[in-house]
Amino acid sequence: MSDQGYVPPKVWVNNSEGGNKWANINSPESGARFERDLPVGEHPLQLYSLGTPNGQKVTILLEELLALGIKEAEYDAFLINIGDSDQFSSGFVGVNPNSKIPALVDRSGEQAVNVFESASILVHLAERFGHFLPASGPERTQTFNWLFWAQGSAPFLGGGFGHFYAYADEKQEYPINRFAMEAKRQLDVLDKQLAKHTYVAGEEYSIADMAIWPWYGNLALGKLYDAAEFLQVDSYQNVQRWAKQIAARPAVQRGRIVNRTFGEVWEQLAERHHSEDIDKVLALAP
Amino acid sequence: MSDQGYVPPKVWVNNSEGGNKWANINSPESGARFERDLPVGEHPLQLYSLGTPNGQKVTILLEELLALGIKEAEYDAFLINIGDSDQFSSGFVGVNPNSKIPALVDRSGEQAVNVFESASILVHLAERFGHFLPASGPERTQTFNWLFWAQGSAPFLGGGFGHFYAYADEKQEYPINRFAMEAKRQLDVLDKQLAKHTYVAGEEYSIADMAIWPWYGNLALGKLYDAAEFLQVDSYQNVQRWAKQIAARPAVQRGRIVNRTFGEVWEQLAERHHSEDIDKVLALAP
């Protein structure tokens, strides 16, 4: 493919015919593609997700809440296999019209509440249970600063760098350069912040860490896009320190495997309905 | 530039030498590039911004609050000219280590609070003044759902579609197709939501509208990237209805021109320190 002299048409038309393995999933139209209800388990919190970084954010928070002894945070985590188009069922679209994982239905109140966008789920749960998001003051603002930083930055890492470096069938120099530079800049922003603070938003562990670690922590630990050498992730020493510190938390080790369908056998749990489901898989770890 | 057979190196190196007009601003390193304090005006709220969509979000909210008679929302809006690297001053980086506009310093309390990321500023101000973000219930969750949707989606519109369609010196087919498809899908998501609801998060005007309108409203009204025909924005009729409805609000007409340095003479106000600053410019409108 050469771009020499490419002139966009007056009106964009959908000529997608490959380019990457998601080509048959992507579409300029939203909405349900087929009728199917979502399954419902026994707990008040019903999560529909996949163990990608965006999914991990929520299961890490849920496991952190359970680790505090909050039984109301018990949840059923159903698998949404995006390769099988599960995100386009009428049931899933009814919860999240944007057809992206994760989505949560909170059935604890009189009225079921649909929650979508990973960070909105973090805020909803943090406010409901009163943990990991300060209720007021500058610390609350700092947590939101970095939570929104995560949500606005990760698309450049995932939809930008990850797509062009790891997923696109043909490697293209310009987009890879553009998004590699931004990925490194983002790592550098985090590195300077973590040089001054224990956690991203300050001295307290918060939902900002839970939003950022699955993307930038995994990246720093060499678990995303096989890009550790390319981006020289070892040079961000404060990110390294923090990434390992978060990874060592038992709740993180539990949450990160939920709805995960790749990796080692001891880090894959397609669905989670009881605490023991996680115990059994983690018991397989070497 | 041909990508035929491009193989990324083992280690990414910064060879940026043009490609677009921002090439000398982009860098894989963050942090201050020179020492300079930020100016400080007379009001408790000090905004450092530029009238791009992300800047408009905040000035629209501030003008909406002032329209409600909330005098504590008075603000000084200083210009951060990103073409002149203002975002890399030690003063600006001290408020926002990510070097992106907008940034706000709230000096109303005992301790000055630094607020960055446009949506974090929206949440901070909405919670402080008790407007445009429901305090509890499903409506609060819906507002956060769509606020985070905006923040996670707009990078594909701005950093993706806008960059490759409007800013990159050479047009490249694959990235333009990728991001045009996503921009249209996002418009379609909004269109279906706005078919059912007056505003994005339901029946109440909220910070979700204020976050989404500057990007998708401007896009629908043909004021972003000159892409109205390419993306066939007229076909999203519910987005059209909503975009015009929001555009007609007096506070939106005021907020959208603050820190704006392009467009018609009656939509440009480099700095705003008093209400009359806006009146004078709007008086020039035909």
Interface residues (C-beta under 8 A of the other chain):
Chain A: M1 S2 D3 Q4 Y6 V7 P8 P9 K10 V11 W12 N14 N15 S16 G19 N26 S27 P28 E29 S30 G31 P97 N98 D106 Q111 V113 N114 V115 F116 E117 S118 A119 S120 V123 H124 P138 T141 Q142 F144 N145 L147 F148 W149 Q151 G152 S153 A154 P155 F156 G159 G160 H163 F164 Y165 A168 E170 K171 Q172 E173 Y174 P175 I176 N177 R178 A180 M181 E182 K184 R185 D188 V189 K192 Q193 E229 F230 L231 Q232
Chain B: M1 S2 D3 Q4 Y6 V7 P8 P9 K10 V11 W12 N14 N15 S16 G19 N26 S27 P28 E29 S30 G31 P97 N98 D106 Q111 V113 N114 V115 F116 E117 S118 A119 S120 V123 H124 P138 T141 Q142 F144 N145 L147 F148 W149 Q151 G152 S153 A154 P155 F156 G159 G160 H163 F164 Y165 A168 E170 K171 Q172 E173 Y174 P175 I176 N177 R178 A180 M181 E182 K184 R185 D188 V189 K192 Q193 E229 F230 L231 Q232
